Amino acid sequence: MRAMLKKLEDEAMRLPARSRARLAERLLASLDEESTDPDAERLWSVEAERRAQEIASGRAKGIPAGKALTKARAALR
């Protein structure tokens, strides 16, 4: 199995950039399809609505996206 995977990876790396990007997109999409929890989308929608209501009511305060991304990147280091 490892030899077959290595061969496949080597062949994929010889593809033009556009073809590699398309292959990567399809592979990532296939992972999403396999791991999707049927209730996940509904639950995230409920959570997003709850958070929006907290911000609208003043119970929570948002932060600028740039600041949030900077903080998240720092946490990953």
Backbone as ProteinMPNN parsed JSONL, in Angstrom:
{"seq_chain_A": "MRAMLKKLEDEAMRLPARSRARLAERLLASLDEESTDPDAERLWSVEAERRAQEIASGRAKGIPAGKALTKARAALR", "coords_chain_A": {"N_chain_A": [[0.83, -1.201, 0.0], [1.928, 1.27, 0.816], [3.908, 1.661, -1.125], [2.379, 1.91, -3.418], [0.982, 4.256, -2.794], [3.099, 6.079, -2.648], [3.974, 6.016, -5.315], [1.709, 7.063, -6.573], [1.652, 9.624, -5.414], [4.077, 10.642, -6.431], [3.488, 10.678, -9.178], [1.358, 12.489, -9.18], [2.67, 14.819, -8.381], [4.07, 15.439, -10.648], [2.255, 16.527, -12.307], [0.862, 19.403, -14.037], [0.589, 22.614, -12.395], [-2.077, 23.603, -12.292], [-3.592, 21.285, -12.686], [-2.798, 19.798, -10.454], [-3.887, 21.415, -8.457], [-6.605, 21.12, -8.98], [-6.885, 18.37, -8.507], [-6.211, 18.294, -5.784], [-8.313, 19.823, -4.765], [-10.508, 18.148, -5.34], [-9.82, 15.879, -3.816], [-9.858, 16.926, -1.197], [-12.544, 17.674, -1.037], [-13.694, 15.166, -1.112], [-13.019, 14.199, 1.378], [-14.529, 15.836, 3.028], [-17.064, 14.947, 2.336], [-17.057, 12.335, 3.318], [-16.773, 12.642, 6.064], [-18.861, 14.146, 7.008], [-21.143, 15.046, 9.378], [-24.502, 14.339, 9.677], [-26.094, 16.086, 11.184], [-24.484, 18.255, 11.57], [-24.435, 20.633, 9.949], [-26.933, 21.797, 10.528], [-26.647, 22.146, 13.306], [-24.458, 23.939, 13.41], [-25.642, 26.113, 12.192], [-27.605, 26.797, 14.053], [-25.908, 27.488, 16.163], [-24.531, 29.683, 15.042], [-26.62, 31.496, 14.75], [-27.296, 31.866, 17.452], [-24.964, 33.094, 18.394], [-24.976, 35.434, 16.838], [-27.264, 36.681, 17.862], [-26.408, 37.149, 20.49], [-24.419, 39.07, 20.067], [-25.941, 41.096, 18.854], [-27.632, 41.767, 20.96], [-25.897, 42.801, 22.756], [-24.759, 41.249, 24.703], [-22.477, 39.929, 24.017], [-19.323, 40.743, 22.513], [-17.987, 41.506, 19.402], [-14.879, 40.969, 17.611], [-12.476, 42.536, 15.446], [-11.869, 40.927, 12.292], [-9.211, 40.715, 11.379], [-7.735, 40.977, 13.746], [-8.623, 38.708, 15.109], [-7.669, 36.672, 13.419], [-4.899, 37.102, 13.627], [-4.507, 36.489, 16.311], [-5.306, 33.786, 16.304], [-3.389, 32.65, 14.584], [-1.08, 33.084, 16.091], [-1.585, 31.428, 18.24], [-1.318, 28.967, 17.074], [1.355, 28.637, 16.684]], "CA_chain_A": [[0.0, 0.0, 0.0], [2.782, 2.461, 0.871], [4.576, 1.826, -2.419], [1.375, 2.412, -4.351], [0.727, 5.646, -2.431], [4.281, 6.852, -3.043], [3.93, 6.126, -6.774], [0.623, 7.985, -6.89], [2.109, 10.964, -5.041], [5.097, 11.059, -7.399], [2.802, 10.998, -10.428], [0.588, 13.72, -8.971], [3.591, 15.956, -8.313], [4.533, 15.748, -12.007], [1.168, 17.208, -13.019], [0.934, 20.872, -14.033], [0.036, 23.222, -11.177], [-3.542, 23.688, -12.362], [-4.125, 19.929, -12.498], [-2.578, 19.446, -9.033], [-4.863, 22.16, -7.668], [-7.914, 20.475, -9.18], [-6.836, 17.096, -7.8], [-6.267, 18.593, -4.349], [-9.687, 20.256, -4.471], [-11.378, 16.964, -5.352], [-9.48, 15.033, -2.672], [-10.373, 17.571, 0.017], [-14.008, 17.579, -1.066], [-14.077, 13.792, -0.777], [-12.899, 14.054, 2.832], [-15.7, 16.487, 3.599], [-18.222, 14.085, 2.112], [-16.968, 11.15, 4.176], [-16.813, 12.938, 7.498], [-19.937, 15.069, 7.326], [-22.167, 14.621, 10.326], [-25.778, 14.816, 9.14], [-26.641, 17.18, 11.978], [-23.487, 19.308, 11.747], [-24.836, 21.894, 9.32], [-28.043, 22.357, 11.306], [-26.13, 22.587, 14.598], [-23.666, 25.149, 13.211], [-26.584, 27.187, 11.898], [-28.187, 27.186, 15.354], [-24.848, 28.164, 16.926], [-24.285, 30.987, 14.42], [-27.759, 32.349, 15.116], [-27.155, 32.191, 18.873], [-23.878, 34.075, 18.529], [-25.435, 36.699, 16.257], [-28.193, 37.279, 18.819], [-25.625, 37.66, 21.618], [-23.776, 40.319, 19.641], [-26.99, 42.096, 18.641], [-28.192, 42.182, 22.245], [-24.859, 43.416, 23.58], [-24.217, 40.278, 25.674], [-21.146, 39.554, 23.537], [-18.715, 41.78, 21.686], [-17.169, 40.957, 18.332], [-13.56, 41.566, 17.415], [-12.176, 42.612, 14.01], [-11.371, 39.669, 11.725], [-7.741, 40.748, 11.358], [-7.245, 40.714, 15.096], [-8.933, 37.304, 15.41], [-6.738, 35.838, 12.659], [-3.575, 37.253, 14.225], [-4.531, 35.734, 17.562], [-5.361, 32.359, 15.968], [-2.078, 32.255, 14.045], [-0.135, 33.052, 17.209], [-1.895, 30.243, 19.053], [-0.873, 27.77, 16.343], [2.827, 28.58, 16.655]], "C_chain_A": [[0.868, 1.255, 0.0], [3.465, 2.723, -0.464], [3.604, 2.394, -3.445], [1.081, 3.89, -4.075], [1.887, 6.532, -2.87], [4.29, 7.069, -4.553], [2.869, 7.136, -7.204], [1.015, 9.428, -6.569], [3.122, 11.495, -6.046], [4.456, 11.467, -8.722], [2.024, 12.308, -10.301], [1.497, 14.943, -8.961], [4.149, 16.334, -9.684], [3.455, 16.456, -12.835], [1.413, 18.713, -13.045], [0.21, 21.428, -12.798], [-1.489, 23.244, -11.182], [-4.178, 22.314, -12.131], [-3.937, 19.465, -11.061], [-3.59, 20.142, -8.15], [-6.235, 21.513, -7.778], [-7.971, 19.145, -8.438], [-6.942, 17.319, -6.291], [-7.674, 19.001, -3.936], [-10.627, 19.055, -4.386], [-11.097, 16.047, -4.164], [-10.021, 15.619, -1.367], [-11.888, 17.484, 0.088], [-14.457, 16.173, -0.691], [-13.962, 13.538, 0.714], [-14.093, 14.679, 3.53], [-16.926, 15.596, 3.481], [-18.234, 12.898, 3.062], [-17.2, 11.467, 5.648], [-17.952, 13.857, 7.911], [-20.957, 14.417, 8.255], [-23.489, 15.174, 9.809], [-26.36, 15.999, 9.908], [-25.703, 18.384, 12.062], [-23.93, 20.638, 11.159], [-25.952, 22.571, 10.104], [-27.527, 22.905, 12.634], [-25.283, 23.846, 14.475], [-24.56, 26.338, 12.896], [-27.216, 27.71, 13.187], [-27.155, 27.967, 16.168], [-24.573, 29.558, 16.357], [-25.4, 31.967, 14.775], [-27.664, 32.789, 16.574], [-26.094, 33.266, 19.078], [-24.28, 35.435, 17.971], [-26.38, 37.416, 17.212], [-27.453, 37.844, 20.029], [-24.952, 38.98, 21.265], [-24.814, 41.421, 19.478], [-27.546, 42.625, 19.952], [-27.17, 42.863, 23.143], [-24.275, 42.474, 24.623], [-22.819, 39.806, 25.287], [-20.641, 40.665, 22.631], [-17.833, 41.101, 20.64], [-15.803, 41.617, 18.302], [-13.293, 41.596, 15.909], [-11.549, 41.306, 13.513], [-9.849, 39.617, 11.722], [-7.139, 40.413, 12.703], [-7.479, 39.243, 15.471], [-7.961, 36.378, 14.686], [-5.327, 35.905, 13.226], [-3.476, 36.423, 15.504], [-4.526, 34.225, 17.289], [-4.024, 31.87, 15.434], [-1.044, 32.147, 15.167], [-0.344, 31.811, 18.065], [-1.409, 28.96, 18.389], [0.646, 27.623, 16.303], [3.373, 27.862, 17.839]], "O_chain_A": [[0.582, 2.203, -0.731], [3.588, 3.872, -0.887], [3.968, 3.257, -4.245], [0.947, 4.683, -5.006], [1.671, 7.619, -3.406], [4.577, 8.17, -5.023], [3.105, 7.96, -8.088], [0.745, 10.341, -7.35], [3.045, 12.649, -6.467], [4.832, 12.477, -9.317], [2.036, 13.134, -11.214], [1.124, 15.994, -9.483], [4.653, 17.444, -9.857], [3.726, 16.926, -13.939], [2.098, 19.243, -12.171], [-0.673, 20.777, -12.238], [-2.117, 22.932, -10.171], [-5.197, 22.208, -11.448], [-4.817, 18.81, -10.504], [-4.103, 19.548, -7.202], [-6.944, 21.376, -6.782], [-8.981, 18.822, -7.813], [-7.678, 16.611, -5.604], [-8.17, 18.581, -2.89], [-11.442, 18.96, -3.469], [-12.026, 15.499, -3.57], [-10.574, 14.899, -0.535], [-12.45, 17.245, 1.156], [-15.481, 16.002, -0.03], [-14.725, 12.744, 1.265], [-14.612, 14.13, 4.503], [-17.729, 15.5, 4.409], [-19.289, 12.498, 3.555], [-17.757, 10.655, 6.386], [-17.997, 14.303, 9.058], [-21.543, 13.38, 7.945], [-23.584, 16.369, 9.53], [-27.054, 16.83, 9.322], [-26.096, 19.43, 12.578], [-23.807, 21.672, 11.817], [-25.918, 23.782, 10.32], [-27.916, 23.997, 13.049], [-25.365, 24.73, 15.327], [-24.257, 27.461, 13.299], [-27.343, 28.919, 13.381], [-27.48, 28.981, 16.786], [-24.4, 30.511, 17.117], [-25.139, 33.135, 15.065], [-27.922, 33.949, 16.895], [-26.291, 34.22, 19.832], [-23.964, 36.47, 18.558], [-26.303, 38.637, 17.356], [-27.825, 38.899, 20.541], [-24.921, 39.902, 22.08], [-24.595, 42.552, 19.912], [-27.893, 43.802, 20.049], [-27.527, 43.438, 24.171], [-23.373, 42.869, 25.362], [-22.063, 39.336, 26.137], [-21.421, 41.427, 22.059], [-17.031, 40.227, 20.965], [-15.594, 42.68, 18.888], [-13.829, 40.767, 15.174], [-10.787, 40.663, 14.235], [-9.264, 38.579, 12.032], [-6.165, 39.667, 12.797], [-6.616, 38.614, 16.084], [-7.48, 35.406, 15.269], [-4.636, 34.889, 13.301], [-2.478, 35.741, 15.739], [-3.824, 33.473, 17.966], [-3.574, 30.784, 15.798], [-0.231, 31.223, 15.182], [0.617, 31.217, 18.556], [-1.122, 27.977, 19.071], [1.153, 26.57, 15.919], [4.589, 27.725, 17.97]]}, "name": "protein", "num_of_chains": 1, "seq": "MRAMLKKLEDEAMRLPARSRARLAERLLASLDEESTDPDAERLWSVEAERRAQEIASGRAKGIPAGKALTKARAALR"}
